[in-house]
Amino acid sequence: MRLVACVFVLGASCALPFIGTTQPRVSTDPPFSVRLEPQLQVERAHLVFELTFTNDSDDHLVVDLDAVKLGVHAVARASVEGVPSSFTVLPGRTFFGNTFLRVGGLTPESPLPERYVVVLAHSKATVAVRGALEDGPLEVRFEGAVFAVDGSVVTFGPLRVVSPEVPLADVRPSTVRVGARVLGGAIVGPKPPSPLTAPGTEVITWTGIVEGFIGVWTRWVEAQLVLRPGFGRVIGAELGVRPGLESLTLLAGYGFDAFQVRISPESTGAPLLGHGPRWSVDFSFDVTQEALGVKRPKRFGVFVIAGWSWVSNSLGQTQLLPIIEGGLRVRLL
């Protein structure tokens, strides 16, 4: 019987994108309105959110996306949801763009911006935008960004996205869970006696240097696939639950392992494939990282894993290898 002891060292850091919700807000200049949708995604230095423009008039509403600003910076358009009455006109004065304007019955009296969305009469368009994060309260401004095709400007007031008084709520990481454990370890066991050597302890082989995992995550349950190159766990699956504590996760798993097991005092060892269960406890922690008045979801953690692996050698003998692992892990997504 041998013991697999692994020492894990944190070797990477990351910024975790996360999702939060804010209060939906509406700015109106009747019969037009713009709504800030409540769900937001926070990246390392950007905020992604949706704006829904509604036109209840007989005019044709034009939204100049280049003029929409988050704080002092212009937002970058990510996408426009396609509905029958909403269109994205190609940049520039292209033949396709002019054809669309003629088919839609639009005859702009002044040059339109290079990037814009046209909302036809009695319709709406939802635009996903991405803007730079800044310190302090954030608001979306529409100064000169929305106008009718006849040139009249729609004076939408600013929309407060988030502030210390109204912080983000329901903050959570993305559903997809990707992470890594950076490690080093060895299979340690008694040295077989021989006429020329005294009994003792020997290190047979390293178990690997990196372990990665990918899976799905919810507030109460997670499931993930575990991969590790080299010796040690080759591939495994884990299922975990959080018993009422978001920071604490209990996991059970099963997988296949590759070891070098000595089959005689003279042999140097041969790679053999084993299999066995694992049970682990994972506790999340993090340093304080304020963003938009909230703490980001936890990315780092400590864990302890215990289990065993059954390994059959070339002589038909089955060896039971107890395995204890522990250290630090980091969530990349």
The 8 nearest C-alpha neighbors of each residue, nearest first, counted from 0:
[[1, 320, 319, 318, 2, 188, 321, 189],
 [2, 0, 188, 320, 187, 321, 3, 186],
 [1, 3, 321, 187, 322, 186, 4, 320],
 [4, 2, 186, 322, 185, 187, 323, 321],
 [3, 5, 323, 184, 185, 324, 2, 186],
 [6, 4, 184, 324, 183, 185, 7, 3],
 [5, 7, 183, 184, 182, 326, 325, 8],
 [8, 6, 182, 326, 181, 183, 327, 5],
 [7, 9, 182, 181, 10, 327, 6, 326],
 [10, 8, 327, 181, 11, 7, 328, 180],
 [9, 11, 181, 8, 12, 180, 182, 329],
 [12, 10, 9, 13, 329, 181, 179, 180],
 [13, 11, 329, 10, 14, 331, 9, 330],
 [14, 12, 331, 15, 11, 330, 329, 298],
 [13, 15, 43, 16, 12, 331, 42, 332],
 [14, 16, 332, 17, 331, 13, 298, 42],
 [17, 15, 42, 41, 14, 172, 332, 43],
 [16, 18, 172, 41, 171, 173, 40, 15],
 [17, 19, 40, 171, 39, 170, 172, 41],
 [20, 18, 170, 39, 169, 167, 168, 38],
 [21, 19, 38, 37, 168, 167, 39, 169],
 [20, 22, 37, 167, 168, 23, 38, 161],
 [21, 23, 37, 24, 20, 165, 36, 160],
 [24, 22, 37, 36, 35, 21, 25, 34],
 [23, 25, 35, 34, 22, 158, 26, 36],
 [24, 26, 34, 33, 35, 27, 32, 23],
 [25, 27, 33, 32, 156, 155, 34, 158],
 [28, 26, 32, 29, 31, 155, 33, 25],
 [27, 29, 31, 155, 32, 30, 154, 153],
 [30, 28, 31, 27, 32, 55, 56, 54],
 [29, 31, 55, 56, 28, 54, 32, 27],
 [32, 30, 29, 54, 28, 53, 27, 55],
 [33, 31, 27, 53, 26, 52, 28, 34],
 [32, 34, 52, 26, 51, 25, 53, 27],
 [35, 33, 25, 51, 50, 24, 36, 26],
 [36, 34, 50, 24, 23, 49, 37, 25],
 [35, 37, 23, 49, 38, 50, 34, 48],
 [38, 36, 23, 21, 20, 22, 35, 39],
 [39, 37, 20, 36, 19, 21, 48, 40],
 [40, 38, 48, 19, 18, 47, 20, 37],
 [39, 41, 18, 47, 17, 46, 19, 42],
 [42, 40, 46, 17, 16, 45, 18, 47],
 [41, 43, 16, 45, 44, 46, 40, 17],
 [42, 44, 14, 45, 16, 41, 15, 132],
 [45, 43, 132, 42, 131, 46, 41, 133],
 [46, 44, 131, 132, 42, 130, 43, 41],
 [45, 47, 41, 130, 129, 40, 132, 42],
 [48, 46, 129, 40, 128, 39, 41, 130],
 [47, 49, 39, 128, 127, 40, 46, 129],
 [50, 48, 127, 36, 126, 128, 35, 125],
 [51, 49, 35, 126, 125, 34, 36, 127],
 [50, 52, 125, 34, 33, 124, 126, 53],
 [53, 51, 33, 123, 124, 32, 125, 50],
 [54, 52, 123, 32, 31, 122, 33, 51],
 [53, 55, 31, 121, 122, 56, 123, 120],
 [56, 54, 121, 30, 31, 53, 120, 122],
 [55, 57, 58, 54, 121, 120, 30, 31],
 [56, 58, 120, 121, 59, 55, 119, 54],
 [59, 57, 56, 120, 60, 147, 119, 148],
 [60, 58, 119, 120, 147, 148, 118, 61],
 [59, 61, 147, 118, 117, 146, 58, 119],
 [62, 60, 117, 146, 147, 116, 145, 118],
 [63, 61, 145, 116, 115, 144, 64, 117],
 [62, 64, 115, 144, 65, 66, 145, 112],
 [65, 63, 67, 66, 115, 62, 114, 144],
 [64, 66, 63, 67, 73, 114, 74, 75],
 [65, 67, 144, 64, 63, 68, 73, 141],
 [68, 66, 141, 64, 65, 73, 144, 140],
 [69, 67, 73, 140, 72, 74, 139, 70],
 [68, 70, 139, 72, 138, 130, 71, 74],
 [69, 71, 72, 137, 138, 68, 139, 133],
 [70, 72, 69, 68, 73, 133, 140, 131],
 [73, 71, 68, 69, 70, 74, 131, 130],
 [72, 74, 68, 67, 69, 65, 66, 75],
 [75, 73, 130, 68, 129, 67, 69, 128],
 [74, 76, 129, 128, 130, 77, 73, 65],
 [75, 77, 128, 78, 129, 127, 74, 64],
 [76, 78, 128, 127, 75, 129, 79, 126],
 [79, 77, 127, 76, 126, 80, 128, 125],
 [78, 80, 126, 125, 81, 127, 87, 124],
 [81, 79, 125, 82, 126, 78, 124, 85],
 [80, 82, 79, 85, 83, 86, 124, 84],
 [81, 83, 85, 84, 80, 124, 86, 123],
 [84, 82, 85, 81, 86, 122, 123, 124],
 [83, 85, 82, 122, 119, 86, 118, 123],
 [86, 84, 124, 82, 118, 83, 81, 123],
 [85, 87, 117, 116, 88, 84, 81, 118],
 [86, 88, 116, 89, 117, 115, 79, 85],
 [89, 87, 96, 86, 116, 90, 115, 114],
 [88, 90, 96, 87, 91, 93, 114, 95],
 [91, 89, 113, 114, 88, 92, 93, 96],
 [90, 92, 113, 93, 89, 114, 112, 96],
 [91, 93, 96, 97, 94, 90, 113, 89],
 [94, 92, 96, 95, 91, 97, 89, 90],
 [93, 95, 97, 96, 98, 92, 99, 91],
 [96, 94, 98, 93, 97, 99, 89, 88],
 [95, 97, 93, 99, 98, 94, 88, 89],
 [98, 96, 100, 94, 99, 95, 93, 101],
 [99, 97, 95, 101, 96, 100, 94, 102],
 [100, 98, 102, 96, 97, 101, 103, 95],
 [99, 101, 105, 97, 103, 98, 102, 104],
 [100, 102, 104, 98, 103, 99, 105, 97],
 [103, 101, 99, 104, 100, 98, 105, 97],
 [104, 102, 100, 101, 105, 99, 119, 98],
 [103, 105, 101, 102, 100, 106, 99, 59],
 [106, 104, 100, 103, 101, 107, 148, 102],
 [105, 107, 108, 104, 100, 101, 148, 149],
 [108, 106, 148, 109, 105, 149, 110, 111],
 [107, 109, 106, 149, 110, 150, 148, 111],
 [108, 110, 107, 111, 150, 149, 148, 106],
 [111, 109, 112, 107, 108, 113, 92, 150],
 [110, 112, 109, 113, 107, 115, 63, 114],
 [113, 111, 114, 63, 115, 110, 91, 65],
 [112, 114, 90, 91, 115, 111, 92, 89],
 [115, 113, 90, 112, 64, 63, 65, 89],
 [114, 116, 63, 62, 64, 112, 88, 113],
 [117, 115, 87, 62, 61, 86, 88, 118],
 [116, 118, 61, 60, 86, 119, 62, 85],
 [119, 117, 60, 85, 59, 123, 61, 122],
 [120, 118, 59, 122, 84, 117, 60, 121],
 [119, 121, 57, 59, 58, 122, 56, 54],
 [122, 120, 55, 54, 56, 119, 57, 123],
 [123, 121, 54, 120, 119, 84, 53, 118],
 [122, 124, 53, 52, 54, 118, 85, 51],
 [123, 125, 52, 85, 51, 118, 126, 53],
 [126, 124, 51, 50, 80, 79, 52, 49],
 [125, 127, 79, 50, 49, 78, 128, 51],
 [128, 126, 49, 78, 77, 48, 79, 76],
 [129, 127, 76, 77, 48, 75, 47, 49],
 [130, 128, 47, 75, 74, 46, 76, 77],
 [129, 131, 74, 46, 45, 69, 75, 132],
 [130, 132, 45, 44, 46, 133, 72, 129],
 [133, 131, 45, 44, 46, 130, 134, 137],
 [134, 132, 135, 131, 137, 70, 136, 44],
 [135, 133, 136, 132, 291, 137, 290, 70],
 [134, 136, 133, 137, 162, 291, 163, 292],
 [137, 135, 162, 161, 138, 134, 163, 159],
 [138, 136, 160, 161, 70, 159, 135, 162],
 [137, 139, 159, 160, 158, 69, 70, 157],
 [140, 138, 69, 158, 157, 68, 159, 70],
 [139, 141, 157, 68, 142, 67, 138, 69],
 [142, 140, 144, 67, 143, 155, 157, 68],
 [141, 143, 144, 140, 154, 66, 67, 155],
 [142, 144, 145, 141, 152, 66, 146, 154],
 [143, 145, 63, 66, 141, 142, 67, 62],
 [146, 144, 62, 153, 61, 143, 152, 63],
 [145, 147, 152, 153, 61, 151, 60, 150],
 [148, 146, 60, 149, 151, 150, 59, 61],
 [147, 149, 150, 107, 59, 60, 61, 146],
 [148, 150, 147, 151, 108, 107, 146, 58],
 [151, 149, 148, 147, 146, 152, 109, 108],
 [152, 150, 147, 146, 149, 153, 148, 145],
 [151, 153, 146, 154, 145, 150, 147, 143],
 [154, 152, 146, 145, 155, 28, 151, 147],
 [155, 153, 152, 28, 156, 142, 143, 145],
 [156, 154, 26, 27, 153, 28, 141, 157],
 [155, 157, 26, 154, 158, 140, 141, 27],
 [158, 156, 140, 139, 138, 159, 155, 141],
 [157, 159, 139, 138, 160, 156, 140, 24],
 [160, 158, 138, 161, 137, 139, 157, 162],
 [161, 159, 138, 137, 158, 139, 162, 21],
 [160, 162, 166, 137, 159, 165, 136, 167],
 [161, 163, 136, 165, 164, 166, 137, 291],
 [164, 162, 166, 165, 292, 136, 161, 291],
 [163, 165, 162, 166, 161, 292, 136, 167],
 [164, 166, 162, 163, 161, 167, 21, 22],
 [167, 165, 163, 162, 161, 292, 164, 168],
 [166, 168, 21, 20, 19, 293, 161, 165],
 [167, 169, 20, 170, 19, 21, 166, 293],
 [168, 170, 19, 20, 171, 167, 18, 21],
 [169, 171, 19, 168, 18, 167, 17, 296],
 [172, 170, 18, 17, 296, 169, 19, 173],
 [173, 171, 17, 18, 296, 174, 16, 170],
 [172, 174, 175, 17, 171, 18, 332, 16],
 [173, 175, 216, 215, 176, 217, 172, 214],
 [176, 174, 215, 173, 214, 216, 177, 332],
 [175, 177, 214, 215, 213, 332, 216, 174],
 [178, 176, 213, 332, 331, 212, 330, 175],
 [179, 177, 330, 331, 212, 329, 211, 213],
 [178, 180, 211, 210, 329, 328, 212, 181],
 [181, 179, 328, 210, 209, 211, 182, 327],
 [180, 182, 209, 8, 7, 9, 10, 208],
 [183, 181, 7, 208, 8, 209, 6, 180],
 [182, 184, 208, 6, 5, 7, 207, 206],
 [185, 183, 5, 206, 205, 6, 4, 182],
 [184, 186, 205, 206, 204, 4, 3, 187],
 [185, 187, 3, 203, 204, 202, 2, 4],
 [186, 188, 202, 2, 1, 201, 185, 3],
 [187, 189, 1, 200, 201, 2, 190, 186],
 [190, 188, 200, 199, 201, 191, 187, 1],
 [189, 191, 200, 199, 201, 198, 192, 188],
 [192, 190, 264, 189, 198, 193, 199, 263],
 [193, 191, 198, 197, 190, 196, 194, 264],
 [192, 194, 196, 195, 191, 264, 197, 198],
 [193, 195, 196, 192, 197, 198, 191, 264],
 [194, 196, 193, 197, 192, 198, 191, 264],
 [197, 195, 193, 194, 192, 198, 199, 191],
 [196, 198, 192, 199, 195, 193, 194, 190],
 [199, 197, 192, 190, 191, 196, 200, 189],
 [198, 200, 190, 189, 197, 201, 191, 192],
 [201, 199, 189, 190, 188, 187, 202, 198],
 [200, 202, 190, 188, 187, 189, 203, 199],
 [203, 201, 187, 186, 204, 185, 188, 200],
 [202, 204, 186, 201, 187, 259, 185, 205],
 [203, 205, 185, 186, 202, 259, 206, 258],
 [206, 204, 185, 184, 207, 230, 186, 183],
 [205, 207, 230, 231, 185, 184, 204, 229],
 [208, 206, 229, 230, 205, 231, 183, 209],
 [207, 209, 182, 183, 181, 210, 206, 228],
 [210, 208, 181, 182, 180, 227, 207, 211],
 [209, 211, 227, 180, 179, 226, 181, 212],
 [212, 210, 179, 226, 178, 225, 180, 227],
 [211, 213, 225, 178, 224, 177, 179, 223],
 [214, 212, 177, 223, 224, 176, 178, 225],
 [215, 213, 223, 176, 222, 175, 224, 177],
 [214, 216, 175, 176, 222, 174, 221, 223],
 [215, 217, 221, 174, 176, 175, 220, 222],
 [218, 216, 220, 219, 221, 174, 215, 173],
 [217, 219, 220, 216, 245, 241, 221, 171],
 [220, 218, 241, 217, 240, 221, 242, 243],
 [221, 219, 240, 217, 239, 218, 216, 241],
 [220, 222, 216, 239, 215, 238, 217, 240],
 [223, 221, 238, 214, 215, 237, 239, 216],
 [222, 224, 214, 213, 237, 236, 212, 215],
 [223, 225, 236, 212, 213, 235, 214, 237],
 [224, 226, 212, 235, 234, 236, 211, 223],
 [227, 225, 234, 211, 210, 233, 212, 235],
 [226, 228, 210, 233, 232, 209, 211, 234],
 [229, 227, 207, 233, 230, 226, 209, 210],
 [228, 230, 207, 206, 231, 227, 233, 208],
 [231, 229, 206, 257, 207, 258, 205, 228],
 [230, 232, 206, 256, 257, 207, 233, 258],
 [231, 233, 256, 227, 234, 255, 257, 230],
 [234, 232, 227, 256, 255, 226, 231, 228],
 [235, 233, 226, 225, 254, 255, 232, 227],
 [254, 234, 236, 225, 253, 224, 255, 226],
 [235, 237, 224, 252, 253, 225, 223, 254],
 [238, 236, 252, 223, 251, 222, 250, 224],
 [239, 237, 222, 250, 251, 221, 252, 223],
 [238, 240, 250, 221, 249, 220, 248, 222],
 [239, 241, 220, 249, 248, 219, 242, 221],
 [240, 242, 248, 219, 243, 244, 247, 245],
 [243, 241, 244, 240, 248, 219, 247, 249],
 [242, 244, 241, 245, 219, 247, 240, 246],
 [245, 243, 247, 246, 242, 241, 248, 219],
 [244, 246, 247, 241, 243, 218, 248, 219],
 [247, 245, 283, 244, 282, 248, 284, 241],
 [248, 246, 282, 244, 245, 241, 281, 283],
 [247, 249, 241, 281, 240, 280, 239, 250],
 [250, 248, 280, 239, 240, 279, 241, 281],
 [251, 249, 239, 279, 238, 278, 237, 280],
 [250, 252, 278, 238, 237, 277, 239, 279],
 [253, 251, 237, 277, 236, 276, 238, 278],
 [254, 252, 276, 235, 236, 275, 277, 237],
 [235, 253, 255, 234, 274, 275, 236, 276],
 [254, 256, 274, 234, 273, 233, 232, 235],
 [255, 257, 232, 273, 233, 231, 272, 274],
 [256, 258, 272, 230, 231, 271, 273, 270],
 [259, 257, 270, 271, 230, 260, 231, 272],
 [258, 260, 270, 269, 268, 271, 204, 261],
 [259, 261, 268, 258, 269, 262, 270, 271],
 [262, 260, 268, 263, 266, 267, 259, 269],
 [263, 261, 260, 266, 268, 312, 264, 313],
 [262, 264, 266, 265, 261, 191, 268, 267],
 [265, 263, 191, 266, 193, 262, 261, 192],
 [264, 266, 263, 267, 262, 261, 193, 268],
 [267, 265, 263, 268, 264, 261, 262, 269],
 [268, 266, 261, 265, 269, 264, 263, 262],
 [267, 269, 261, 260, 259, 266, 262, 270],
 [268, 270, 259, 260, 271, 267, 261, 258],
 [271, 269, 259, 258, 257, 272, 268, 260],
 [270, 272, 258, 257, 259, 269, 273, 312],
 [273, 271, 257, 256, 310, 258, 270, 255],
 [272, 274, 310, 256, 309, 255, 308, 257],
 [275, 273, 255, 308, 309, 256, 254, 310],
 [274, 276, 308, 307, 253, 254, 309, 255],
 [277, 275, 253, 306, 252, 307, 254, 278],
 [276, 278, 306, 252, 305, 251, 253, 304],
 [279, 277, 251, 305, 304, 250, 306, 252],
 [280, 278, 304, 250, 303, 249, 305, 251],
 [279, 281, 249, 303, 302, 248, 250, 304],
 [282, 280, 302, 248, 247, 301, 249, 279],
 [281, 283, 247, 301, 300, 246, 302, 248],
 [284, 282, 300, 246, 299, 297, 301, 247],
 [283, 285, 300, 299, 297, 282, 246, 286],
 [286, 284, 297, 299, 298, 287, 283, 300],
 [285, 287, 288, 284, 297, 299, 294, 298],
 [286, 288, 289, 285, 294, 295, 297, 293],
 [289, 287, 294, 295, 286, 290, 293, 285],
 [288, 290, 294, 293, 292, 287, 295, 291],
 [289, 291, 292, 293, 294, 288, 295, 41],
 [292, 290, 293, 289, 161, 166, 162, 167],
 [291, 293, 290, 166, 163, 289, 294, 162],
 [294, 292, 290, 289, 291, 295, 167, 166],
 [295, 293, 289, 288, 290, 296, 287, 292],
 [294, 296, 288, 297, 293, 289, 290, 17],
 [297, 295, 171, 172, 298, 294, 170, 17],
 [296, 298, 285, 284, 299, 283, 295, 246],
 [299, 297, 330, 329, 285, 296, 300, 15],
 [300, 298, 329, 284, 285, 328, 283, 297],
 [299, 301, 283, 284, 282, 328, 327, 329],
 [302, 300, 327, 282, 326, 281, 328, 283],
 [301, 303, 281, 325, 280, 326, 282, 327],
 [302, 304, 325, 279, 280, 324, 281, 305],
 [305, 303, 279, 324, 323, 278, 325, 277],
 [306, 304, 323, 278, 277, 322, 279, 324],
 [307, 305, 277, 322, 276, 321, 278, 323],
 [306, 308, 321, 322, 320, 275, 276, 319],
 [307, 309, 275, 274, 320, 273, 319, 310],
 [308, 310, 319, 273, 274, 318, 275, 320],
 [311, 309, 273, 318, 317, 308, 272, 319],
 [310, 312, 317, 316, 315, 318, 309, 313],
 [313, 311, 314, 316, 315, 310, 317, 271],
 [312, 314, 315, 311, 316, 262, 271, 269],
 [315, 313, 312, 316, 262, 311, 317, 263],
 [314, 316, 313, 312, 311, 317, 310, 318],
 [315, 317, 311, 314, 312, 318, 313, 310],
 [318, 316, 311, 310, 312, 309, 315, 319],
 [319, 317, 310, 309, 311, 320, 316, 0],
 [318, 320, 309, 308, 0, 310, 321, 317],
 [319, 321, 308, 1, 307, 0, 2, 322],
 [322, 320, 307, 2, 306, 319, 3, 1],
 [323, 321, 3, 307, 306, 305, 2, 320],
 [322, 324, 305, 4, 304, 3, 306, 321],
 [325, 323, 304, 5, 303, 4, 305, 322],
 [324, 326, 303, 302, 304, 7, 6, 5],
 [325, 327, 7, 301, 302, 6, 8, 303],
 [328, 326, 301, 300, 9, 7, 302, 8],
 [327, 329, 180, 300, 299, 179, 301, 9],
 [330, 328, 299, 178, 298, 179, 331, 300],
 [329, 331, 178, 298, 332, 177, 299, 179],
 [332, 330, 178, 177, 13, 15, 329, 14],
 [331, 177, 15, 176, 330, 16, 173, 175]]
